[in-house]
Amino acid sequence: MTSSWITFQWPWALIGLVIVAAGALLLWGFARRDAPQRDGGDADARVWNLDDDMETEYVAAQWRRWRLLNRVAVALLTLGLVAAVTLAARPSHIDSESSSNSTRDIILCLDVSGSTLPYDREVIATYLDLIQHFQGERIGLSIFNSTSRTVFPLTDDYDLVEKQLSYANTILKGVVNQESIDKMSDEQYQQVSDWLEGTQNRKNVTSLIGDGLVSCAAMLPEFTAAGGSANTNRNASIVLATDNVLSGTPTYQLGKALDLTRRSGIVVDGLYSGPVSTNGEQTTLEMKSQIESHGGTFLTQGGDSSVSALVRTIENQRHADDEKRNQSNLVDAPQYWIPVIVVLFLGFLLTAGRLQR
């Protein structure tokens, strides 16, 4: 959808045309006023002129046609000049369709250690529903444990995203609790194992949260290793789902990773994926403090707050931020003027050709 209002980015071109046209009309008026008037002379004197040769019917018809073609040629050339100057003034309109599209980049960054998989499935299921309403957002998915794996890169190919999220949502239904795990077939168990392949390449180490976050951030064009912000004119955010239970020595602590993302202009929102009973524990409070001190939103389950509700809370907040930065796009609209100029010029050439015959 585009605005029907046409504006001109270089209106001085039209102003110049009006000034030139007004000057030409004034000169023409002065020329007519100063032209010598013919004296009637002796009414009885016989004077030969061109009109005598025009008295025949054929010559008179040819003369009238020549004068008509001459006027048509002048009119076509004048209209073509007006259209060309109008095009030079750069007619533009507001492209409301492109300005309404989102400019958000979203990375789902999921801790896939054993205790967090049921929570991850709910996050995935919620985004599987949310992408049905995406317009212009780009989304990617990365999972991590001791190491990270990119499930799918940052993309706005929603068919691909839906396929990947649907598959993950289906296979993770078998790991909701111990009872569901016991009922899994060998094939289902192998599917989950294959999906997690690449996230446990270091022995006796789990949930390296800072390393996982940096790997997720590296999927965004906004992120630079030095912490500088790349100018992409898009909002970048990471949804980090973890229980913040670290086992091992990471390259990046969570605080250091958050420093890097903040300097790159990336907002990290935290979803606590531990049991509700651990909401008040030290690891949970530390994660909350670090996320919020870096400008992100930290949410935990509790009361009537489902995982889906928490995810939607974050999405609503980021969408509101995106709307604040949303700007209308003023784009050139030459599509109607170019064919008009071409038609007028071709008409002038055809008319001029008839005049030369």
N, C-alpha and C positions, 0 to 999 in steps of 0.2 A: 504494500500500500504506500502510495506517495502523495504528498500534498499537491493540490491543484494550483496553489499560488505560485506564480512565477516571479522571481526576483532577478536582478542583474548585478553581477559582481563588479562589472566595469561600466557603471551607468554614464560615465563621462563621454563614452563613445556616442551614445544617443544624444546627449546634450550637444556634442560637437556637430552631429548631423542636423539638429534643429537650427543651430546657429548658421551653418553653411547654407541650408535651405532658405532661411530668412534673408540672408545676404544676397542670394541669387535672385530671389523675388524682388528685392528692392532695386537691384541693378537693372533687372528687366523692366520694372516700372519706370525708372528714370530714363532708360533708353527709349521707351515708347513715347514718353512725354516730350523728349528733346528731338524726336525724329521730325524732319521737315515735312510740313503738310503740302500736299499737291494742290497747285492752283488750278482752278477750273478752266482758266484760259478762255479762248474764243469758242463759244458753243457751236458755231457754224463750221469751224475748221475740222477737216477730216484728218485724223491722226491714226496711223496703223500701230497696233500693238499685238501682244501675244494672244489676247482674248479673241482676236479675229480667227486665229487658227483653232481655238477651243470651241468654236460654235458648232462644229460637227458633233453628232451624237456619240460616235466611237471614241473620239479624242477626249470629249468631256467625261465619259465614263472611265477612261484610263486615268485621267487626271484626278478624278474623285477617289479612285482606288489607290492611287499613289499617295495621296494626302492621308487617307485612312491608314494605310500600312505604315506610313511615316510616324503618325501619331501613336499607333500600337507599339512600334519599335521603341519610341521614346518612353512610353508608359512602362513597357516591360523592363527596359534598362533602368528606369528610375526605381521601380519596385524591387528589382534585383539588388540595386545599390542599398536600398533601405533594409532589405533582408540581410545583406552581408554585414552592414554596420550593426544591426541587431544581434547577429551571431557574434560579432566581435565584442559586444557588450557582455557576453557570457551569460545567457539566460540559465537560471538554476532553479531547483526546487528542493524542498525538504524531503529526504528519503526517510519516511517514518518507519518503514519496514526494517531497514538495516539498523536504524537507531534503537529499535525495540529489541533487537537480538542481544542476548547476553554476551558479555566479554569475559566470562569466568573460566578459569582453568581449575579443575578439581582433581586431586589425587586421593584415592582411598588407600590408606596405609595401614594394613592389618597385621597385627601380631598373631601368628598362627601356632603358637605353642599350644599344647594339648588342652589346657584349661580355658583358652579363649575362643576355640573354634565354634562352639554354639553361639557365642555373641557375634562372631564374624558373620555367621550365616544370616542373622537378623539384620545386620548392617547391609549386607549384600541384597537381601530380599527387599529392604526399604528402597535402596537405590534402583533396584529393578523396576519398582513402581514409579520413582521420581523421574527417571529418564524419559518416560512417556510424555512428560511436559517440558522437556528441555528444548530450548531454541537458541542455538549458538554456543552453548556451554561445551567445553571439551572436558573429558573425563578419562582417567587412567586408574589402573589397579596394580598395586604392588603388595606382596606378602613377605613377611620376614620372620625369622626365628634367630638362628645363629648367623645366617646369611640371608640375602634378599633375592627375590625372584620377581620379575615383571610379568604379570599375567597378561595384561595388554597395555600398550603405551597410550599416551595422551592422544585422544582422538575425538572427533565429532561424528564418527561413523556409528550411529546409534544401533544399526542392525548388528554390527560386530559386538558392541557393548552388551546389548540384550542377550545375544547368544552366549557370550562368556559368563555373564552374571547368572543367567538361567542355569547353565551347566553347574557352576559352583554352588548355587542354591540347592540344586537337586542332590548332588553327591554329599553335601554337608548335612543334609537332613538325617543322615545315619549316625551323626556324632553329637546329637543333642544331649544325650545322657548315657550312662553306662548300659541301661537296658536296651536302648536303640543300637548301641555299638555291638552288643552281644548278638543282636538279630541280623547284623550285616552279613551278607554273603561274601565269599572270597573275592568275587568280581567287584562288589561295591567297595570293599576294603582296599583293593588294588587301585581303584579309581581315585580314592582319597589320597592314597600314598603317592600316586603319580602327580596329582595336583600340587602336593606339597614338595615335590622333588625340587631340590636346589635350595631349600631353606634351612637345611640341617647339615651343612658341610663341615662344621667344626664339632668335634666330639666333646661331650660333657659341658656344652655351652648352650644356653637358651636365652631368648628374649633380649638380644642386644638392641635395646630400644633406640638409643642415639644413632647407632650405625644404620638401623632400619629407616629412621627418619631422614637421614642424609641421603640414603639411596632413593627414597621416595622423592625428596626435593630435587634430586638430579634429573628426574623425569620432566621437570618444568623448565621451559626456556628462560623463565625469570631468574632461575638460580645460577649463581656463579660461585666457584669454589672459594674465591677470595672474599665472598660476601658482598660484592657490589651488586647493585640492582640493574638488571637489563631493562631497556625501555621497550616494552611490548604492548603498552596501552591495554593490558588485560589485568583483571584481578586474579590473583593466584591464592589458592588455599589448599591445605592438606587436612584430611580427617584422619586423625591418628587414634586407632582403637587398640588399647593395650591394658594389661593389668599392672604394668609398671613393676613387675617382679623380675629383677635382673639376676642372671646367673652367668658369671664370667666377667672378663675384662674387655669392655668395648673400646674401639678407637675413639669414639665420640660419646661423651656423657650426654644425657638428654639436654641439660642446660646449654652445653656448647653447641649442640645441633640446633637448638632453638635460636641461639645467637646468630648462627649462619642464615637461617631462614628469615629471621626478622630483617637482617641487613640486606637481604635480597628482595624485601617487600612481600614475602610470603606469610600468610596468616596460617597458624597451626591451631586447629581446634581438637580438643581431647575428649574421647569417649572412654570412660573407665569400664573395662570389660571384666573386672573381677566380681566376686560375689557381693551382694548387697551388704552382707555382714562385715565386709572389710572396708566400707566407705570411710570409716573414721580412722583407719590405720595410717601409720607414718608415711608409707610409700604412696598411698592415695593422696594424702595432704600435700606431699612434696610435688607430685605430678600436677595437682591443682594449682599450687603456687607458681610453678614454673610456666605452665601454659598461660595462666592469666596475666602474669607479669610480662609476657611477651605479646600481649594483645589478643590472645585467643580466648575461646569459650571452652570451659571444662564442665562436663555433665556426667552425672552418675545415675544409676538406676535407684529407685526408691519410691515408695508409695505407689502412685498410679503411673509413674513414668516408665513407659516401655522403651525398648531400644528404638523402635520406630519413631516414637514421639521425640526422643532425644535427637535423632538424626534430622527430623523435620524442623526441630528448633534451630539447629545449626544452619540448615539450608535457608530457612526464613530470614535469619540474621544476615547471612552472606548475600542473599538476594536483595535485601533492603540496602545493603552497602553498595551493591552493584547499581541499583536504581539511582542512588545519589550521584554516582559518577557518570550516569548515562547521559549522552549528549546527542542532539539531533545532528544529522549529517546533511550538509549543503552540497549537492552534487550538480555538475553541469547537465543541462538538458538540451543538447543541440539537435536531438533526433528529428524534430519537426522542421527546423529551419534549413538544414542541409538539403533535403529533397526539394523544398520550395525554391531555394536558390538555383538548383540544377534545372528545375522545370522552367523557371523564368529566363535563365540564360539560354537554354535550348530554344525557347520560344522567340527570344530576341534574334538568335542566329538564323532561324527559319524565316522570320520576317525580314531581316536584313538581306537574306538571299533573294527573297521575292522582289525587294526594292531594286536590286542590281540588274534584274532581268529587263 
